[in-house]
Amino acid sequence: MFEFEVPEVDYTQYSNRQLVAVPLVVLVLSLAIIGGWWAVTGAPVDRGIDFTGGTELTIGTNATLTNEEIEATFDEPVVSVQGITTTSESTYENQYVVTFDNSTNVTSVRSSVQSAEQLSLLGSGTTSPLFGGQNQRLAVIGIGVAFLGMSLLAFAFFRTFIPSIAIVISAFSDIMIPLAIMNLLGIKLSLGIVAAFLMLIGYSVDSDILLNNHVLRRSGGFYESTYRAMRTGVTMTLTSIAAMTVMAVAATLFGIGLMADIGLILVLGLTADLMNTYLLNVTLLRWYKYEGVNR
């Protein structure tokens, strides 16, 4: 029977500066990437048609075509071509989702498919720029409210500045790191990925409150309490990472792009949470326990 044991980390071998250096450097690099992207593109991350507006066509074919050959079918510029999995009952061997920006003439691109010999139009959908803008505002409000609620909960629960701000900084970093990696990997922001970020806030506050509660409110020394929290928190997070990895791989194999992106974002965010919780948060708690309370 498989048994997993969380190894005990000897934090006494490292100073606070050594422990906090890695998560802070990663956070600063992430903010630099996001800031640079914002300066160049006018947005902190590339937005999908959920937020910018645009058109998606679902097309089918029995021919084996490259993305370039599909793009050449249209006079309008194509944003992306993504293959999707077909079932045994499907009429067509290959199906694709072709995405256009909000300046595209929908009638023109539909006509291009209908006039192509090897392609058939299976469906289409359009998001207006106005509706996309509303989605963007609602997404920002949703994440802002969730983050504010998490911050207020942390301060209400511990009622001291350092332990509470440690939770807030950790959650902030958990979001910024995958956001920066999205830019590097070319993943566009969608409503599904916004949901993934909301889930990350929940995961982050779980592990951080667990750690803070063990250290500040349970009996035992600092390092003993930290290890008790790690045994539960690390096991919980690694289990979630494994589940999200399986989801991302399965979604990739079946051509479900959105689910694959959500799984990847959660894996990145949860991995960042391990670093932030057990390096950054532990460092701030140790400083608070051994130095801060004496001031």
SENUPA-440421 format. One record per residue: residue in one letter; x, y, z of N, C-alpha, C, CB in turn. Coordinates in steps of 0.001 Angstrom, whole numbers, padded with zeros to 6 digits, always signed. Glycine has a CB too. Layout:
<pts>
AXYZXYZXYZXYZ
...
</pts>
This chain:
<pts>
M+000844-001202+000000+000000+000000+000000+000878+001250+000000-000954+000007+001230
F+000530+002193-000853+001325+003424-000966+001110+004312+000254+000959+004194-002256
E+002219+004769+000828+002134+005664+001987+003011+006878+001732+002564+004937+003301
F+002430+008046+001907+003159+009289+001657+003424+009984+002984+002368+010221+000695
E+004670+010351+003210+005057+011033+004438+005711+012364+004076+006019+010152+005293
V+005182+013448+004619+005752+014772+004361+007061+014899+005126+004758+015906+004768
P+008175+015147+004445+009458+015268+005155+009483+016518+006034+010629+015309+004151
E+010167+016404+007155+010272+017551+008062+011429+018440+007621+010471+017083+009533
V+011142+019704+007452+012146+020674+007009+012805+021297+008232+011508+021773+006104
D+014126+021339+008238+014856+021956+009340+015025+023448+009044+016246+021264+009552
Y+014031+024222+009458+014057+025661+009191+015159+026375+009967+012715+026276+009534
T+015675+025747+011026+016703+026412+011839+018007+026608+011060+016976+025600+013110
Q+018184+025871+009973+019408+026002+009183+019401+027239+008282+019607+024762+008338
Y+018271+027911+008194+018139+029031+007265+017691+030282+008006+017145+028692+006141
S+018258+031407+007610+017829+032682+008180+016536+033130+007513+018929+033760+008017
N+015895+034120+008114+014660+034650+007527+014907+035217+006131+014062+035734+008432
R+016040+035870+005952+016347+036443+004637+016525+035354+003584+017610+037305+004714
Q+017157+034262+003957+017340+033164+003006+016007+032540+002608+018256+032096+003601
L+015125+032357+003581+013838+031719+003300+012939+032605+002445+013130+031373+004602
V+012959+033901+002715+012025+034793+002031+012530+035213+000651+011772+036025+002880
A+013817+034986+000382+014407+035479-000867+013749+034872-002102+015894+035185-000889
V+013578+033546-002116+013055+032878-003318+011638+033338-003655+013071+031360-003127
P+010677+033264-002714+009323+033708-003080+009245+035179-003458+008381+033448-001943
L+010066+036030-002828+010028+037450-003174+010611+037698-004567+010795+038271-002130
V+011689+037002-004909+012279+037157-006244+011295+036695-007313+013600+036361-006354
V+010638+035554-007071+009658+035044-008037+008498+036024-008185+009133+033656-007600
L+008037+036599-007070+006941+037569-007126+007351+038822-007888+006487+037942-005714
V+008552+039334-007621+009025+040541-008307+009161+040284-009810+010382+041006-007719
L+009706+039129-010187+009816+038791-011608+008437+038697-012262+010572+037465-011784
S+007489+038112-011548+006128+037989-012082+005505+039359-012292+005250+037150-011141
L+005675+040245-011312+005130+041598-011438+005809+042357-012576+005294+042367-010118
A+007114+042114-012771+007831+042770-013867+007298+042303-015222+009344+042489-013766
I+007026+041004-015344+006471+040467-016597+005090+041056-016859+006390+038922-016544
I+004255+041069-015817+002897+041605-015971+002944+043093-016305+002072+041374-014686
G+003816+043838-015599+003940+045268-015859+004445+045556-017262+004863+045900-014847
G+005444+044786-017713+005952+044964-019070+004905+044643-020116+007170+044101-019289
W+004147+043576-019876+003080+043196-020808+002017+044290-020880+002439+041856-020383
W+001691+044851-019710+000686+045921-019635+001159+047143-020416+000400+046304-018160
A+002453+047485-020255+002989+048664-020937+002979+048493-022457+004409+048948-020456
V+003223+047271-022918+003307+047018-024360+001932+046836-024991+004159+045785-024627
T+001048+046085-024324-000242+045711-024930-001429+046506-024406-000499+044255-024702
G-001253+047197-023279-002370+047939-022698-003238+047111-021770-003217+048498-023785
A-002846+045864-021504-003589+044988-020590-002583+044090-019880-004672+044133-021358
P-002842+043713-018619-001883+042877-017881-001761+041468-018426-002276+042808-016439
V-002753+041020-019202-002735+039679-019783-003582+039703-021053-003267+038604-018765
D-003248+038841-022001-004058+038752-023221-005454+038251-022878-003390+037819-024264
R-006470+038934-023411-007858+038571-023115-008465+037799-024277-008697+039826-022814
G-009260+036792-023935-009980+036035-024944-011241+036763-025368-010322+034648-024427
I-012021+036129-026251-013203+036809-026783-014289+036992-025734-013760+036036-027957
D-014192+036273-024600-015145+036515-023514-015078+037962-023046-014873+035569-022337
F-013890+038583-023191-013683+039942-022686-013496+040979-023791-012488+039966-021779
T-013021+040577-024942-012790+041544-026019-013911+041544-027048-011472+041251-026706
G-014704+040481-027068-015681+040302-028131-015031+039604-029316-016277+041655-028559
G-015823+038967-030131-015294+038262-031292-016245+037176-031760-013936+037661-030973
T-015784+036388-032703-016610+035345-033317-015872+034018-033305-016997+035729-034760
E-016603+032943-033019-016061+031593-033106-016906+030761-034066-016010+030930-031709
L-016248+030090-034988-016918+029164-035899-016460+027745-035586-016625+029527-037387
T-017398+026818-035538-017061+025399-035429-017225+024781-036807-017959+024667-034365
I-016144+024226-037322-016178+023671-038679-015780+022198-038646-015238+024467-039625
G-016256+021444-039622-015933+020030-039728-015390+019698-041100-017154+019181-039432
T-014539+018670-041155-013974+018230-042430-013524+016782-042313-012790+019137-042857
N-013538+016083-043412-012995+014727-043456-011569+014708-043998-013886+013831-044308
A-011083+015879-044363-009709+015999-044868-008769+016308-043708-009610+017104-045964
T-007499+016023-043903-006479+016368-042911-005853+017697-043322-005388+015239-042790
L-006188+018749-042587-005744+020097-042936-004881+020667-041822-006950+021018-043206
T-003892+021455-042200-003095+022174-041209-003829+023457-040811-001672+022497-041765
N-003398+024046-039702-003992+025315-039272-003819+026393-040336-003366+025778-037950
E-002658+026380-040998-002394+027393-042029-003356+027243-043209-000938+027288-042521
E-003660+026007-043568-004593+025776-044673-006003+026233-044310-004606+024291-045059
I-006383+026032-043051-007702+026493-042608-007748+028016-042601-008035+025937-041202
E-006687+028650-042095-006642+030114-042056-006717+030704-043460-005364+030590-041355
A-006115+030022-044430-006100+030527-045808-007486+030522-046441-005152+029698-046657
T-008425+029820-045824-009795+029779-046342-010488+031126-046184-010602+028691-045630
F-010054+031915-045207-010760+033143-044842-010015+034380-045324-010955+033213-043334
D-010781+035376-045740-010205+036674-046080-009935+037494-044820-011140+037444-047024
E-010719+037244-043771-010553+037965-042508-009395+037350-041706-011874+037933-041679
P-008691+038174-040905-007591+037629-040089-008112+036677-039007-006794+038775-039434
V-007439+035551-038847-007824+034529-037872-006979+034696-036611-007653+033094-038467
V-007639+034703-035456-006919+034806-034185-006308+033461-033810-007859+035296-033064
S-007086+032380-033906-006571+031054-033550-007411+029967-034204-006555+030867-032019
V-006790+028805-034373-007473+027599-034848-007166+026489-033859-007024+027205-036311
Q-008206+025882-033317-008006+024844-032302-008789+023594-032670-008431+025351-030908
G-008100+022461-032741-008769+021198-033013-009538+020705-031806-007767+020155-033446
I-010674+020064-032026-011467+019494-030944-011717+018019-031237-012810+020260-030770
T-011950+017268-030173-012141+015825-030308-013510+015508-030892-011976+015135-028953
T-013535+014558-031811-014804+014110-032394-015178+012748-031825-014711+014045-033942
T-016457+012444-031809-016940+011149-031332-017106+010193-032512-018280+011309-030568
S-017317+008935-032195-017503+007930-033252-018783+008175-034040-017529+006525-032651
E-019730+008910-033433-020996+009193-034101-020927+010432-034983-022090+009362-033077
S-019802+011140-034931-019679+012385-035684-019605+012118-037185-018442+013161-035228
T-020186+013027-037947-020160+012917-039413-018773+013216-039964-021185+013869-040042
Y-017992+014019-039223-016696+014475-039723-015564+013920-038862-016639+016015-039753
E-014469+013574-039519-013318+013029-038813-012601+014095-037993-012352+012399-039799
N-012592+015316-038485-011876+016404-037814-012795+017609-037628-010620+016809-038620
Q-012718+018208-036452-013480+019425-036179-012548+020466-035573-014681+019135-035227
Y-012833+021726-035872-011988+022816-035409-012850+023981-034932-011030+023274-036526
V-012313+024729-033977-012914+025997-033575-012001+027109-034078-013118+026079-032011
V-012536+027964-034935-011769+029063-035521-012249+030364-034881-011930+029107-037089
T-011315+031129-034328-011656+032346-033593-011223+033584-034372-011000+032338-032201
F-012100+034591-034386-011833+035875-035047-012042+036995-034030-012761+036076-036302
D-011414+038153-034275-011586+039270-033347-012901+039998-033613-010405+040249-033461
N-013139+041065-032827-014447+041731-032881-014637+042624-034105-014641+042554-031643
S-013595+042772-034930-013741+043586-036149-014144+042741-037360-012433+044322-036449
T-014314+041445-037138-014590+040524-038244-016027+040657-038743-014324+039083-037810
N-016192+040572-040047-017514+040523-040665-018015+039075-040584-017471+041035-042161
V-019001+038845-039713-019478+037485-039452-020042+036844-040713-020542+037495-038354
T-020795+037609-041474-021387+037079-042712-020310+036619-043678-022273+038137-043385
S-019221+037378-043747-018133+037057-044669-017452+035743-044302-017108+038185-044685
V-017166+035545-043016-016450+034322-042626-017357+033096-042738-015911+034449-041187
R-018641+033272-042457-019572+032156-042639-019662+031765-044120-020975+032528-042095
S-019691+032769-044983-019751+032507-046428-018488+031808-046918-019955+033816-047200
S-017334+032174-046313-016069+031548-046711-016092+030049-046445-014893+032195-045968
V-016666+029655-045293-016754+028228-044965-017729+027525-045903-017192+028031-043497
Q-018867+028161-046126-019905+027536-046956-019465+027364-048404-021176+028362-046910
S-018559+028218-048856-018083+028120-050241-016859+027213-050377-017749+029505-050773
A-016273+026803-049243-015103+025922-049288-015544+024478-049522-014283+026030-047975
E-014867+023777-050406-015274+022416-050763-015058+021427-049620-014509+021953-051990
Q-013976+021585-048863-013610+020585-047863-014141+020894-046465-012120+020458-047808
L-014781+022037-046281-015215+022452-044950-016728+022549-044865-014589+023788-044582
S-017251+022270-043674-018681+022437-043404-018842+023231-042117-019406+021054-043300
L-019776+024154-042104-020041+024975-040928-020972+024216-039986-020660+026345-041332
L-020496+023947-038771-021289+023208-037787-021959+024122-036772-020415+022209-037065
G-021423+025310-036581-022012+026239-035623-021193+027504-035532-022133+025594-034250
S-021777+028535-034960-021067+029801-034800-021602+030531-033575-021211+030681-036068
G-020765+031385-033020-021168+032197-031878-020420+033508-031885-020925+031454-030564
T-021084+034552-031450-020486+035888-031458-020677+036551-030100-021102+036761-032577
T-019606+037178-029609-019670+037978-028391-019404+039426-028770-018647+037476-027315
S-020328+040315-028457-020155+041721-028822-019113+042372-027918-021501+042481-028729
P-018398+043395-028408-017433+044104-027565-018073+044683-026304-016776+045216-028358
L-019327+045147-026399-020014+045703-025235-020211+044637-024168-021366+046302-025641
F-020678+043457-024596-020883+042365-023649-019553+041893-023077-021616+041197-024324
G-018510+041868-023930-017187+041497-023453-016676+042465-022399-016216+041434-024609
G-016930+043767-022616-016534+044762-021624-017262+044581-020306-016784+046150-022154
Q-018550+044229-020377-019308+043956-019158-018748+042740-018430-020789+043740-019486
N-018405+041705-019187-017787+040521-018583-016491+040875-017869-017518+039458-019648
Q-015713+041751-018506-014436+042150-017924-014645+042879-016602-013658+043038-018900
R-015592+043803-016576-015863+044535-015335-016353+043598-014238-016897+045640-015579
L-017248+042680-014595-017770+041738-013604-016672+040815-013083-018907+040909-014207
A-015758+040409-013964-014658+039539-013540-013738+040261-012560-013856+039056-014758
V-013411+041520-012872-012556+042308-011978-013240+042507-010632-012216+043675-012612
I-014528+042831-010660-015282+043019-009415-015319+041716-008616-016722+043506-009715
G-015562+040590-009315-015638+039303-008636-014343+038940-007935-016000+038225-009615
I-013218+039086-008638-011927+038771-008028-011614+039754-006906-010807+038793-009085
G-011931+041040-007127-011690+042046-006092-012478+041775-004828-012032+043418-006612
V-013754+041444-004971-014599+041146-003807-014096+039897-003092-016074+040960-004234
A-013726+038861-003862-013220+037626-003258-011928+037888-002489-012985+036554-004337
F-011034+038683-003076-009766+038975-002414-009984+039832-001169-008807+039681-003382
L-010869+040820-001284-011172+041665-000126-011809+040842+000987-012103+042822-000530
G-012748+039972+000618-013388+039120+001619-012392+038216+002307-014477+038288+000984
M-011463+037648+001535-010425+036803+002113-009547+037597+003073-009570+036177+001011
S-009193+038827+002689-008348+039675+003538-009053+040027+004840-007956+040956+002794
L-010323+040406+004749-011084+040744+005957-011229+039534+006869-012471+041287+005585
L-011429+038359+006271-011533+037135+007061-010235+036863+007812-011884+035943+006162
A-009105+037060+007135-007810+036822+007773-007601+037767+008952-006672+036987+006755
F-007908+039061+008759-007726+040027+009842-008719+039780+010975-007880+041456+009313
A-009938+039378+010652-010931+039091+011691-010560+037844+012480-012319+038921+011070
F-009943+036882+011811-009631+035608+012453-008437+035727+013391-009359+034541+011402
F-007394+036480+012981-006170+036537+013785-005992+037866+014523-004972+036295+012900
R-006561+038948+014002-006583+040252+014673-005194+040791+015010-007390+040154+015935
T-004201+040358+014290-002850+040902+014405-002316+041112+012992-001908+039949+015238
F-001473+042129+012834-001120+042573+011491-000256+041570+010731-000405+043888+011568
I+000852+041134+011313+001813+040308+010578+001219+038973+010128+003037+040055+011436
P+000598+038189+011016+000005+036925+010540-001072+037137+009478-000591+036159+011711
S-001831+038220+009608-002906+038477+008647-002356+038927+007305-003865+039528+009190
I-001387+039838+007332-000833+040332+006066-000041+039235+005361+000066+041562+006309
A+000495+038280+006118+001202+037149+005507+000255+036347+004623+001819+036238+006592
I-000970+036153+005087-001975+035429+004300-002312+036201+003031-003254+035189+005135
V-002474+037515+003167-002840+038359+002023-001726+038365+000971-003138+039800+002490
I-000471+038529+001417+000653+038554+000476+000788+037212-000235+001963+038900+001208
S+000626+036133+000511+000726+034796-000078-000341+034588-001149+000597+033721+001008
A-001573+034974-000856-002661+034824-001832-002419+035703-003058-004019+035178-001187
F-001921+036919-002839-001617+037825-003952-000561+037211-004872-001132+039193-003421
S+000484+036652-004266+001540+036032-005057+001036+034795-005794+002716+035662-004165
D+000135+034041-005157-000436+032847-005801-001176+033194-007092-001388+032133-004839
I-001710+034406-007172-002422+034840-008378-001455+035440-009400-003511+035866-008017
M-000500+036249-008927+000404+036944-009844+001320+035984-010607+001244+037945-009076
I+001782+034931-009951+002730+034012-010602+002098+033304-011799+003238+032973-009595
P+000942+032638-011653+000335+032023-012851-000117+033042-013888-000848+031173-012447
L-000484+034261-013440-000869+035299-014395+000314+035659-015293-001384+036553-013657
A+001507+035766-014693+002706+036063-015484+003039+034911-016428+003900+036348-014562
I+002901+033678-015943+003207+032515-016785+002213+032415-017941+003183+031215-015947
M+000972+032832-017721-000008+032876-018813+000512+033716-019973-001352+033439-018314
N+001112+034858-019652+001658+035720-020705+002789+035017-021460+002167+037043-020102
L+003639+034306-020729+004769+033625-021358+004315+032462-022234+005733+033123-020296
L+003217+031802-021837+002725+030641-022586+001689+031009-023644+002131+029634-021634
G+001264+032270-023662+000282+032699-024657-001133+032246-024354+000676+032196-025999
I-001448+032016-023085-002801+031607-022694-003656+032859-022521-002780+030755-021374
K-004793+032885-023176-005677+034052-023092-006635+033919-021906-006474+034223-024406
L-006925+035060-021297-007835+035081-020155-009267+034846-020616-007728+036418-019398
S-009952+033943-019935-011351+033640-020241-012130+033587-018935-011484+032293-021025
L-013442+033477-019033-014261+033381-017827-013914+032123-017032-015754+033384-018190
G-013577+031044-017728-013186+029822-017038-011917+030003-016228-013001+028704-018030
I-010955+030739-016774-009703+030974-016056-009929+031921-014884-008634+031546-017002
V-010854+032862-015017-011223+033705-013873-011739+032828-012732-012300+034757-014281
A-012552+031826-013069-013039+030887-012050-011878+030144-011396-014027+029880-012671
A-010851+029804-012189-009672+029134-011635-008954+030037-010636-008710+028718-012761
F-008861+031337-010935-008224+032268-010004-009037+032403-008713-008051+033645-010664
L-010353+032389-008823-011189+032425-007619-010953+031177-006771-012683+032543-007996
M-010799+030029-007420-010490+028800-006693-009133+028905-006009-010514+027594-007641
L-008165+029535-006674-006835+029691-006085-006878+030512-004804-005889+030343-007083
I-007710+031554-004785-007844+032355-003568-008325+031472-002423-008820+033539-003789
G-009295+030598-002708-009799+029688-001688-008748+028700-001224-010995+028944-002206
Y-008010+028111-002175-006948+027171-001805-005893+027862-000948-006297+026568-003064
S-005509+029072-001332-004456+029796-000631-004844+030096+000808-004132+031087-001359
V-006038+030613+000994-006460+030972+002348-006602+029725+003217-007788+031749+002311
D-006955+028592+002633-007051+027334+003377-005716+026958+004004-007531+026209+002461
S-004692+026850+003160-003390+026393+003648-002747+027406+004586-002461+026112+002479
D-002930+028696+004307-002315+029722+005149-002990+029814+006516-002372+031076+004452
I-004303+029753+006553-005005+029787+007840-004677+028539+008652-006533+029904+007629
L-004569+027397+007980-004180+026166+008673-002823+026338+009343-004143+024978+007692
L-001852+026890+008612-000515+027110+009169-000561+028107+010320+000447+027607+008080
N-001185+029257+010103-001236+030286+011142-001938+029789+012396-001938+031526+010619
N-003008+029036+012217-003763+028540+013364-002925+027564+014193-005057+027860+012896
H-002188+026678+013533-001338+025734+014263-000229+026458+015023-000729+024711+013299
V+000375+027461+014391+001506+028148+015006+001061+029077+016129+002271+028936+013958
L-000036+029796+015931-000433+030838+016878-001398+030363+017957-001053+031970+016136
R-002161+029306+017697-003240+028952+018621-003159+027535+019178-004546+029123+017937
R-002252+026732+018661-002119+025370+019174-000921+025289+020114-001970+024355+018012
S-000931+024286+020978+000186+024084+021899+001384+023525+021142-000216+023135+023054
G+002571+023701+021723+003786+023204+021091+004657+024337+020588+003443+022273+019948
G+005924+024008+020317+006857+024998+019822+006569+025389+018382+008260+024482+019941
F+007283+026416+017914+007039+026936+016571+007281+025872+015502+007925+028148+016308
Y+008420+025201+015563+008774+024249+014503+007911+022994+014557+010248+023865+014611
E+007564+022570+015765+006659+021426+015898+005290+021756+015305+006516+021016+017380
S+004784+022950+015611+003474+023365+015092+003509+023529+013574+003029+024681+015752
T+004628+024065+013071+004767+024229+011622+004726+022883+010914+006073+024958+011287
Y+005424+021888+011471+005442+020571+010831+004068+019912+010876+006476+019667+011504
R+003340+020081+011975+001990+019511+012055+001106+020108+010965+001368+019764+013453
A+001212+021424+010774+000420+022079+009727+000862+021619+008342+000540+023608+009838
M+002168+021424+008159+002687+020994+006859+002185+019606+006486+004210+021007+006867
R+002107+018711+007458+001663+017343+007149+000270+017339+006531+001673+016477+008417
T-000597+018194+007079-001951+018281+006521-001977+019133+005252-002920+018862+007561
G-001365+020310+005323-001443+021266+004216-000754+020785+002953-000846+022572+004633
V+000450+020238+003089+001187+019768+001912+000473+018585+001274+002628+019379+002291
T-000012+017656+002108-000750+016506+001571-001987+016964+000807-001157+015547+002705
M-002712+017915+001381-003922+018440+000750-003595+019121-000588-004625+019435+001695
T-002546+019928-000601-002190+020658-001819-001649+019727-002900-001159+021736-001503
L-000802+018774-002517-000265+017835-003507-001365+016971-004114+000802+016944-002870
T-002354+016611-003296-003494+015851-003822-004244+016670-004867-004449+015441-002681
S-004440+017951-004572-005127+018833-005524-004306+019017-006793-005413+020198-004882
I-002980+019159-006645-002113+019299-007817-002202+018058-008698-000653+019543-007386
A-002193+016879-008072-002290+015631-008841-003607+015562-009604-002156+014413-007912
A-004698+015935-008927-006014+015894-009580-006085+016880-010742-007127+016203-008565
M-005557+018096-010540-005590+019094-011605-004667+018724-012769-005201+020458-011051
T-003557+018045-012459-002660+017588-013522-003353+016557-014406-001372+016995-012923
V-004040+015617-013769-004790+014606-014526-005851+015279-015393-005450+013579-013569
M-006548+016269-014823-007572+016976-015586-006966+017697-016790-008305+017976-014691
A-005825+018367-016580-005188+019109-017671-004715+018172-018777-004007+019927-017141
V-004113+017042-018391-003619+016087-019390-004782+015474-020164-002782+014977-018716
A-005825+015052-019437-006983+014443-020099-007662+015436-021038-007990+013934-019056
A-007806+016684-020579-008441+017707-021418-007611+017991-022665-008647+019001-020619
T-006291+017967-022521-005416+018180-023678-005567+017045-024690-003948+018297-023229
L-005607+015812-024192-005741+014652-025077-007068+014657-025828-005609+013364-024276
F-008115+015150-025165-009436+015166-025786-009741+016489-026486-010494+014887-024746
G-008759+017388-026520-008923+018637-027254-009844+019640-026596-009427+018349-028600
I-009998+019569-025261-010846+020528-024545-009927+021628-024014-011662+019833-023367
G-009675+022618-024843-008665+023623-024545-008907+024392-023263-008579+024575-025662
L-010148+024800-023023-010448+025605-021842-010156+024831-020563-011909+026055-021861
M-010586+023569-020494-010344+022759-019305-008850+022514-019099-011087+021424-019412
A-008126+022336-020196-006675+022157-020089-006019+023406-019514-006067+021825-021465
D-006455+024582-019974-005905+025840-019461-006237+026024-017983-006441+027028-020272
I-007475+025718-017595-007873+025839-016192-007028+024915-015323-009373+025513-016020
G-006855+023666-015770-006035+022722-015012-004610+023206-014860-006042+021366-015680
L-004035+023747-015949-002664+024245-015900-002538+025415-014935-002200+024662-017292
I-003482+026351-014980-003442+027510-014083-003516+027067-012627-004594+028481-014401
L-004377+026099-012330-004499+025609-010957-003233+024889-010507-005701+024675-010834
V-002621+024113-011394-001364+023442-011043-000282+024476-010737-000904+022504-012188
L-000163+025498-011577+000835+026549-011354+000556+027308-010064+000860+027523-012537
G-000709+027666-009849-001067+028419-008654-000869+027625-007380-002489+028874-008743
L-001221+026346-007394-001060+025506-006203+000417+025247-005911-001803+024172-006383
T+001222+025107-006967+002665+024957-006765+003246+026228-006151+003373+024633-008102
A+002806+027377-006650+003231+028652-006065+002775+028758-004616+002679+029833-006881
D+001594+028217-004314+001078+028275-002948+001953+027477-001988-000357+027755-002903
L+002476+026335-002432+003404+025576-001584+004613+026431-001225+003858+024280-002293
M+005178+027099-002218+006341+027951-001983+006001+029117-001066+006890+028473-003305
N+004904+029800-001356+004559+030990-000583+004156+030657+000853+003435+031739-001266
T+003433+029557+001036+002980+029199+002382+004138+028764+003261+001938+028091+002315
Y+005006+027889+002729+006017+027265+003583+007394+027896+003469+006118+025817+003258
L+007501+028989+002738+008704+029814+002762+008361+031231+003212+009375+029837+001373
L+007507+031915+002461+007167+033303+002772+006368+033421+004062+006384+033918+001627
N+005269+032677+004163+004413+032782+005343+005129+032289+006596+003124+031990+005134
V+005847+031173+006485+006591+030652+007639+007617+031666+008123+007288+029328+007281
T+008292+032338+007192+009290+033341+007568+008661+034492+008342+009997+033876+006326
L+007541+035005+007843+006869+036116+008530+006360+035682+009900+005703+036649+007680
L+005846+034466+009993+005375+033965+011291+006540+033784+012262+004622+032631+011114
R+007651+033273+011766+008807+033080+012658+009327+034420+013148+009934+032305+011940
W+009407+035406+012256+009838+036737+012691+008869+037289+013733+009938+037702+011485
Y+007578+037104+013503+006564+037604+014435+006678+036919+015795+005157+037392+013858
K+006870+035605+015816+006923+034852+017073+008168+035177+017887+006875+033362+016791
Y+009304+035321+017203+010564+035451+017934+011058+036884+018055+011613+034629+017268
E+010587+037772+017192+011061+039151+017238+009923+040161+017321+011904+039442+016026
G+008897+039976+016506+007830+040967+016413+007066+041172+017704+006881+040575+015348
V+006737+040095+018420+005926+040230+019640+006693+040887+020764+005429+038875+020096
N+008020+040949+020650+008835+041550+021704+009046+043040+021500+010170+040859+021778
R+008517+043570+020399+008723+044994+020108+007580+045824+020676+008845+045229+018588
</pts>
